[in-house]
């Protein structure tokens, strides 16, 4: 994804971490007849841009363009054939645009409204409350691919590691790695049933289901990790919940809870779009990170690596945490910045005892 697209994503979905959405209508909104006098895609984009701007919706024009393009069968407005910009829309298309735009007015993230989003060139299904992959995480995948290209693995060649992803969400990281490493295998775990179901769906959609083992597992529970399929892994990759708990209330409205809204049907997370558990990392954002590191001796082969996406305050915290636990034989070997220049990614390697 180009840099402008990454910045746009951050504004469309707000800051922070990491079935058809038409059923998520709010009971406070009822469908209205198509807007009189508006018939073309260009007119609809202009109209909803003005509406979004008046209501304080971030990136108002881009939001309206994504919605109109989606209804017309394209990913972006710019990719539509120019003839479609001025061609009259059907009443059904007008009604659909109005319905989806009304969801944006409720600050629903565009990814959930469209029901899909691209990540590393893959089109992934997106449904609430499963965590939406952020553009920074594409850089994490790229770093892992760079490291894999420089190594050889037991099965015989570069590009064939055994990988464990902790907290797979939609499957974005796992499936991106599988698609670009044809000989690799992945174990993907998540404690959320909705995430497990969505990863299964996306794996089948991309025809990658034969090389991924998807497991419903809470890594903080007492369940032993020694029974994971295929034995110790070469790489652990994770974009864990890492937001400091006190920062949760500062997130954008697309992410924060909405206690004043009533949904048309009950859900597991009635007051938020994304599962807060996929974002909240505890007091210092380290709750899941420390669990991953503490389990590393059980999870990793000798000289295996852990790649993490973290908060910019975490490199120093993780370094101190590792120094206080020499018995783990883990070393922070590299820190990489994201496209905004923030220290965002960690490479931690296990040394031989």
Secondary structure, DSSP 8 states (H G I E B T S, - for coil): --HHHHHHHHHHH-SS----GGGG-BTT-------TT--BHHHHHHHHHHHHHHTT-SSHHHHHHHHHHHHTT-SSGGGS-HHHHHSB--HHHHHHHHHHHHHHHTT--HHHHHTEEEETTEEEE--TBS----HHHHHHHHHHHHHHHT---TTSSTT--EEEEES-TTSHHHHHHHHH-TT-EEEEEES-HHHHHHHHHHHHHTT-GGGEEEEE--TTSS--GGG-TTSSEEEEEE----B-GGGGGGS-TTTS--TT--BSS--TTTT-SB-GGGTB--TTS-HHHHHHHHHHHHHEEEEEEEEEE--TTHHHHHHHHHHT-GGG-EEEEEEEE-TTS-EEEEEEEE---
